[in-house]
Amino acid sequence: MNPERTPLHRRLAAAFAAIVLICLTYSLARFPSLSSDERAKLAAHFKFDKLPLAEVQDHPAYKYVRNVHPSLKRISAWVSTLGAAATLADLDGDGLPNDLCSIDPRTDLVTVAPVPGTGRRYAPFTLNPKPLPFDPANTAPMGVIAGDFNEDGLMDLMVYYWGRTPVLFLRKKVDIEPGHQKTLTADDFYPCELTDSGERWFSNGAVQADLDGDGHVDILIGNYFQDGGHILDANAGGVEVMHEGKAKALNGGKKHLFLWAGATEGEKPSVKFTEVKDVFSPDVEHGWTLAIGAADLDGDMLPEIYFGHDFGPDRLLHNLSTPGRVKFAVLEGRRRFTDPKSCVLGFDSFKGMGVDFGDVNGDGLLDIYVSNIATRFGLTESHFLWQSTGQLDLMKQGVAPYVQASEKLGLSRSGWGWDCRLADFDNDGVLEAIQAVGFIKGKINRWPELQSLGTSNDRIVHDPRLWPNFKPGPDPSQQDGADLSGHDLDAFFVRAADGRYYDVGQEVGFTEPMVTKAIALADVDGDGRLDFVMANQWGPSFFFHNQTRDAGAFLGLHLLLPLPAEASQNDVRHRAGHPGPDLHGRPAFGAQAHLTLPGGRRLVGQVDGGSGHSGRRSPDVHLGLGHLGPATQLDVQIKWRGINGKVQQTTLKLSPGWHTVLLGSPGQTQVAQTN
């Protein structure tokens, strides 16, 4: 039909219909927004003091990019985007998680120091793996986990690296004269190998959990680049291997699972872990791991595993293990008619870089929060909030009982995400969501080049010589180099009355782009308000002290397992307050606490063994209770796997505040006096 002969009213009607369709589509696609007054009101009762982290004296000069293999030089800024890390724990034994182990890529030092503002209890020091084989020229630390690996009641540290296998720094047990306090130093930690294989690993994920249910903590390591590579060797030959595709890359480094096999303590402590081979199928084993999470999702006290994979599908594994025999089954979501394929668990093509667990809707079941890339005008994938449907029996059929709920909840977009955390910072009983964002900070926008790379032929994208130029500039601040989401602001999501989350990060003080990688959480001063550390790449890192006004009541739990020497004590021992000489043990990783608030909202928490990217929370349970009176008695159900591997549970009547519970057998419960 000749348009010129079409009646005017028909042409106008078609144009009007197109405009209506465009407006409708735009209204469905855009997020609801809040006015500035509404945002300010939502953020008003959150307050954080920002303090820089302590550094050791006479540290090496700062660098701003890594020395890399010759074939990776054109993308040296890309290869240099990982390594900032932070872990909060009680390392000096004062009962509070007020000690910080952090990694600064500018120096590649692994530093232990008191959290800023908690007193000068000891001078900051660094962990040195020598006399173990270690070449700093082609090795870099990537993350650290705190745990009692040899079960002696003292907290140890495990550092994992690019360029070698992980190192366990075991705390030495020394005799101290009565009335004297031991000052923590580097000499208190004895380095030993996790494995004597001597391989070159490029690890970017690690978690500890009792994977086989025998009562001992096991270790899972996830690698990024292929084992045996020369990523940080500036003098090596050949060509290093990148991802074999941008949507389903399955040529990354292996995952390595170690079962606990015995330990000793003393001046030269030791612990033995045995690697179990061929645990995972090839499509799981060789995903490019950037995050690992472990949590019991079906109530059998065996932790499920979530792998956050770069350039390919994340994986959720159902734990079917028995003592000494590890077995996992892959769980995949069911696609509904309206679900995009990448929004079905196990089928995404996104870039999983952080993972955390928390109960977002108050049904007593853990949901899964995952960071991807969601950069406006860059690559708007979607962050995930895998919300439990409650149909846990489907897991036995290989079905992941989760639906993607981040879009409707307002959690799907922020920036280039890394660590993400679900936590209650104002103790109102509703979780907030905090997210680390940023990639490469510079002045030259390289998103067009990256987008063209994303449409490249998968047969060539593994060759780094064919990648676009992702180099830093000559200026040390990197302001003249490539920029990819380098000016994003970290996100702080708060749930509003309409049930959606809104990012009020700027209103609570996230006003400076920091290229953050890690978020570590803990109540460092025992006041019931969660504090956190943001570890940043190629810049200073910071501690955020929670000064939130009018915070609600809280329940804090130090859940501990007895030491081998105390295994004969068959009762559950409890007292208000923090651990001390009269009541101590090792963290009961995987132990759970459940309670129901007077209004019917159910709360659940688990002792976390290091879930995330490169930030770790302390091994404590923290639950916000809202505005309950201090004398309120709560029925708290605690469930755990004992040192003999048997599942046990008990119910305690607890008032708001901090409590220490030594988890023996659920017979007669002893209640000690408060500190």
N, C-alpha and C positions, 0 to 999 in steps of 0.2 A: 504494500500500500504506500502510496506517495504521501510523506508526512505533510506536504503542503496542502493536500486535499483532505487531511483528517480534520474533522470538526474541532473548533477551538476548545469546546467544553470537554471533549474526550482527551485532548492533549493536556489540559489543565488538571483533569481528574487523575491522569496517570502520574503527573508530576507531584500532585498533592499526596497520592498514595505512597510514592517513593520517599517523600519528606517525612511522612508519618512513620514509615518503616524504619528510616534512619534514626529518627528521634527515639522510637521505641527501643531499638537495638542499643543505642547509646545509653538510655536510661537503665537498661538491664545490665550493661557492662560496667558502668561507673559505680564506684563505691558511694554509699551514703556518707555524708560528711557532717561534721559538727562545726558550729560557729566558734569563733575564738573564745567567746565567753564560756561556752559549754566545754571546750577543751581545757580551759584554765580551771574550771570547776572540777573536772574529772581528775586533773593532776594535782589539785591544790594540797591534798593531805599527804602527798609523797614528797620526801625531802632527803637528798643524799649529799653528803660532803665528799668532795673529790680530792684525793690525796695521791701524790706521786709515790711509786714504789721505791724502796731503798735499793741501793746498789753497793757492791763491794768496792772498797777503795782500790785505786790503781788498776782499774779494769782496762782491758785492751781498747785501743782506739776503735771508734764506731766504724762499721762498714754499712753499705746500703744496698748491696747486691751480692750474690754468692758467686764464687768462682765455679764455673760449670764446664762440662765436657765441651770440646771445640764445636761439635755438631749442634750444641744447644745455645751457642753464643747469641744468635739473633733473637732468641726468646729468653734471654737471661732474666729479664724482669718477671716473666711468667713463672719460670722455674724457682724464682726466689720469693714466692708469695706465701710460703708456709714456714712454720717454726715457732711462732709466738705461742706460749703456753703458760698455764697457771693451775696450781692445785692448792687447796686449803685443807689443812688437817692439824691435828694435835701431835706435833713432832717432839716437843719437849716435855710432854707428860704433865702439863698443868691443868688438864681437864677441859680446856677450851680449844677449838680449832682455829687458833690465832697465829698459826705458822703458815708461811707461804713458800712454796717452791715454784719458781718461775723460770722461764726461758726467754732471753732477749736475743733475737736474731742478729742484732747489731754487734754483739760480742760473742754469741754462741755460748754464753755461760749459763750453767744451771745453778741458780742462786737460791739458797735457803735463808730466810730472814723473818723476823717478827713482822706481822701485819702492821702497817703504819698506824700509829696511835695506840698500840697495845703495850707500850713500854719497851725499853731497851734491855730485854732479858738476855740477849746474846748479840754478838756482832754478826752481820751478814757474812756468809761464806759460800763457797762454790763446791760442787761435787766433782771430783776428778776420778775418772775410771781407772787411771794407772794404779798398779802396774799391769793391768790388763792391756792387751794390744789396742792402741788407739792412735789414729793419725788425724789430727785436727785439720789437716790440709784438705782432706776429702771426706770428712765426717761432720755431721751436724745434728744436734739434738732436736727432736721434734715434739716431744711430750713427756709427761711424767705422771705416774700413778702412785698414790700413797696407800699402803696396806701392811698388815702384819704377816709377811709371807712365810716366816719360819715359826710363827705361833708362839712367840715368847713374851707377848704382852707389850712389845715396843714397836712403834710404827717405823716401817721401812719405806724406801722409795724405789721405784723402777723407772728408769729413763730409757726411752726408745729413740732410735736414730735413723737418719739416712746415712748409709755407708757401712753399717755393722749391725750385729744383733743386739737386743736390749741388754742392759746391765742392771742388776739388782744391787742396791746400796742398802745392806742390812745393818740395822742399828746394833752396835756392840752392847753387850750387857756387862756393866762394870759395877764393882762394889763401891758404895758411897758411904762415908762415915755418917752416923746419925747426926742430924741437925745441920748437915751440909747440903747445899743445892748444887747439882751438876749443871754447868753451863754448856749448852750445846755448841759443838764445833764440828768441823769437817772430819776430824779424826774419829768421831763417834760412828761413822758410817763405813762399812767394810764392803768394797765392790766385789761382786762375783758374777759370773756369766749365767744368763738364763739357759743358754745352750752352748755347747762347745763345738758347734758345727763350723764356726769360722766363716760363715757365708756373709755376703753383702746384702743386707736388706734395706728397704726404703719404706720404713713403717710410718703410717699416719693414722693408725687407730689401735687402741688397746683397751681391754676391759678385764676386770677380775670378777669371778663369780664361781660358785660351786656348780659347775656344769654337769657333773655326773652324779650329784647327790650323795657323796660319801662323807660329807661333813668337813671337807677341806676346800680351800679356795684354789681355783684353777685360773689359768691365764690364756687369753685369746689375743693374738696380734694380727692386725690387718695391714698389708703392704700396698704401696701405691705403684711406683715403677717396678719393673721386673726384677726379681731377685738376681743378683750377680751383675747388675748394671754398674756403670762408671759415671753416674750423674754429676758428681762433684769433683771428678778428677779432670783437671784442666790440661793434663798432659797425655791422656789416653787417646787411642786411635779408634777407628771405626765410626759407626753412627748409632746413637742411642735411639731407643724405640719409644714413640709416643702412642697415644690411644689409636686403636685400629678403626675408630669411627667416633662420631659425635653423639650417637644415640644408643649404641649397643656395643660398647667396648669391653671385650672379655679377654684382654691380653695383658692384664696388670700383674703385679706381684702376688705371690701366694698368701693365703691365710695360714697361720700356724697356731695350733691348739696344744696346750701343755697341761697335763694333769699333775697335781701335787703328789710327791712320792717320798717325802720325808725331810727332816730338818734337824739342825743342831743350833745351839746358842752359845754365847760366850764371847771371848776376845776376838776369835775368828769364826763368826757364825756362818752357817751354810744352809742352803735349802736345795732340794732336788726336784726338778720337774721333768716329766717324761713326755716328749712330743708324740702325739697320736697322728699318724699319717692317714691320708685318703678319707678324711671326715666329710668333706664337702664335694658336691658335684662340680665339674669344671666351670659351669656358668656362674656358680657362687664363688668358687675358690679364686678365680682370676678377675673378678671385678676390681676396679680401681678404688680402693677403700680410702675414704676420708673420715668416716665416723662409724663407731660401733656402740650399740646400746644393748644392755642385758636387763631383763625384768621378767618376773613371772606373770604371765598374762592370763593363764587359765586356772590358777589356784592350786596347782599340784606341787608347788615349791621347787620346781625346776625352771630356771630362767630361760625364756625365749631370747633369741638373738636377732637384732635388727642391724643390717649392714647398709650404711649410706655409701653409695657408689657414684663416682664421677662418671659422666658420659655413658650412663646406662642404667638399667633397672636396679633399684634397691631390692633387698631381699629380707624377708621375715622368715625365721626358721622356728619350727615347733620342736621343742626339746623332748625327745623320747628316750633319754639316756637312763642307764642304771649304773650303780657303782662300778667303776673300772671299764665301762663300755659306753662310749659316746655315740649318740645317734640323733640326727636331726632330719626333719622333713620340711621341704619348702612349702610355705603357705602362700596362696595367691587369692586376690579378691575376685569377686564376681562382678562382671560389668553389667550395669543396668543400661536401659535404652538411652538415657540422657547423659551417660558418663563418657567423657573423652577417654581414650585408651590410656593416656599417660596419667590419668587420675584414678586408676585402678591399681591397688597395691600389688607390686610385683611386675607391672607392665610399663612403668614410666620410662621415659627417655631423658630424664632431667639430670641434675648434677647434685646428688645428695651429699651435703657437707656438714650436717649437724643433726643430732637426734636427742630427744629427751622424752620422759614419760611423766604423765600427770593426769589426774581426773578432772577434766574440764567441765563436765556437766553434772557432777555430783551424784553419779549413780553407783559409786563404789568400785568402778572398773577403770583401769589405766588406759588412757589414750596416748597416741604417739605423735609428737611434734617434730617435724623435719624441715631443715633449711635446704632450699634450692637457690636458683638464681631467679630473682623477680625484679629486675631493674627496669624502671620506666624508660621508654625510648631506647632500650638496649635489648635485653632478652627477658621478656616477661613470661617466664614459665609459671610456677606457682609453688609457694611453700605448701607443705602438707600438714593437715591436722587429721590424722587417721583416727576417727572416733569409733569407739567400740559399739557394736550393735547389741552386745550382750549374748549373742548366740555362740557361746564358747564351744558347744559340742561340735560345731562345724569344723573346728580345728582338726578333729580326728579324721575328717574327710579331705584334708588338705586345703580347706577354704580359710582365708583370712577374714574374720568377722569384723571388718572395718570399712567405713565409708569415708570418702574425702569430704571434710566439712570446713576447710579453711576459708573458702570463698564466702560462704554464708555467715561465718563467724567474724570475718574481717581480718583474718590472719594470713591471707594468701600472698600479700605483696608488701615489700619493703625495699629491698635492694639485693645486692650480691651477698647472700647469707652464709654464715659459718655456724659457730656455736649458737644454740638456742636453748632457752630454759623456761620451764613452767614452774612458777613459785609464787607464794603468797607474801608479798612485801608489806602489806598493811594489815595482815591477820584478820581479814573480814570473812574468811572461809571461801573466797573465790580466787582462783589463780590468775596472776598476771603472766604475760609472756614477754620475755626479753630476748633480743636477737643481736648478734654481732654481724656487722656488714662491712663490705669494702674489699677491693682486690688489689689494684695497682694505682698508686697515686702519682699523678704527673700533670702535664698541661696539654698533651696531644691526645685528643680523643681517638682511641683505636677501635671503637665499636664497629665502624663500617668494615674494617679488616676482619674483625672477629666474626661478624655476621657472614662475611663471604667465606671464611674458613668453615663455618657451620654447614654450608651447602656444598663443600668440596666432596670429591669422590673419596669414599672410604678406603679405596685402594692406595691412596697416596698420603692421606692425612697423618699416618703413623710416622712419616719422615719429617723430622723437625726442620730440615733444610728447606722444605717447601711451605713452611708456615710464614705468616706475615711477620713484620718486625715488631717485636715486643721487648724493646730495650729501655733501660733507664737512661735519663739524660746525663750529661757530664757533671751537672751540679749535684753535690752530695745530698741535697734535699729532694732530689728526683723531680723537681718541679718542671724540668725541661724534657722529661722523658714521656713514655707512653702512659696513658691514663685509661683504666677500665674500672668504672664504678669507684674511683678513688676519692670521691667527695660525698659518698653516701653518709647519712647519719645513723648511728645505732638506734634500734627501735625499742620502745617500751610500750607494750600494748596493755591497755586497761579496759575491762569490760564495763560497758555503760548499761543504763537501765533498759535499753532496747534489746539487750542480749548480745550485741555485737562488740567486738574489740576495736579500739581506736588507738592509733600510735600517738602518744603524747610525749615522745622522747625529748623533743626540744623543750617542752614545758618543765620536765624534771631535771634538765641540765645536760642532755646530750646535744650540745650545740656545736661541737667541733668534730669534723671528719677525722677518724682515727685509724681506719683500716684495721678493724678489730677482728681477731681470730678466735679468742678463747674467753669464756665466761666461767669463773669459779665462784661457787656459792657457799656461804656458811654464816652462822650467827657467831661472829668472832669474839664478841664481848659478853655473850650470854644474856643479853637484854630481851631476847625473844624476837628481835627484828633482823631479818636476813640481810646480810651485807654481800658485796660481790666485788670481784676483781675483773677488769677488762684488760686483757693482754693484747698489745698492738704490734703489728708488723712494721719494722723500720721506723719506730718512733717510741716515745716514752709510754709506759703503761700506768694504770691508775687503780687505786682502791676507792670504792664508793661506800662510805659509811652511812648506814641507814639511820636517819634522824626523823623518820615519819612521825608526825604528830597524831595523837588520838588513835594509835594502832589498837586493834582488838586484842583479845586474849589469844594465847597460843598453847599448844602442847608440843614440847620438844623431848625427844627420846634418844638417849644413848643406849642402843641395844647391843649387848656384848655376849660373846660366847666364852665359857670358862677356858682357862689354859689347861694343857694336858695334866699338869701337876695337881689341878683342882678338879679333875674330872669326876672324882668320887663324890663330890658334893652334888646331891640329886635334887636340890630345891631351886626355885626361882627366887632370886634375891633382888630387892628393889629399895631404893630410897630416892627422895627428892634431891635435886641438884645434879652436879656433874661428877664424872668419875674421879676417884682418888685412891690412895693406898688401901683403903678399906674395901673398895669395890671397883675392880678393874678386870679387864679381859681383852679379847681381841674383837674387832668389829664383826658383827653378825651379818655379813653381806647377804642380801636377799631376804632378810627377815622383814615381816610385814606388820603394819599396825592399821586396824580398822576401828572406826567409831562412827556414831550417828549423832548429829547435832539435834537439839530440841526441836528445831523446825523440820526435821526429816532429812536434811542434806547429809549424805554419807561422805566420809573422808577416808582416804587411803594413802599410805606412804610406805615406801620400801627403802631399805638401806642400800644405797647405790654404790656400785663398785667401779665407777669411772665412766659412765655412759656419756657420750658426746664426741666432739671433735678434739680439741686440745685443752679444754678447761674441765676441771673436776670439782664437784661439790664435796663437802665433808661427809663422812659416813654416819650421818645423823638423820633422824626423821623430824621434820618440822611441819606442823599442821596449824593453820590459822583457824580460830574458833569463833570469830565475831565477838560481840560484846557480851561475854559471859562473866559472871561474878567469879572472884578468885576462890571462893569456897565450893564452886560447882563440882560435883562428883560425876565423872564420865566413865562409862563402861568401855574400856579399851581392850579389844581383842588383839592379842599378839600371836603371830604364827611364825614358826622358824624351823629350820632343819638343824638338829643338834649335832654335837661333835661326833656322834656315832652314826650320823646320816639319817636318823629317824625324824619324821615330821612330827612336830609337837605344837601345842597351842595352849594358851591360858588367857583368862580375862582378868584385868586389874582395874580397880577403881582408882582413878587418878584425877587430881585437880589440875587446873591450868598451870603451866610452868615447865621447867626442865626436870627430867627424871632420868635416872640411870637404872637399867634393868639388866641383871646378869641372868642369862637364859640357861638354866639347868633343865631338870625335868619338871613338868608341871604338877608337882606334888604340893607340899606345904610351902606357901609363899612367905618369905621373910621380909619384913619391912623395917629398914634401918632408919635411924634418925637423920633428919636433914642436916646438910653441912652447916 
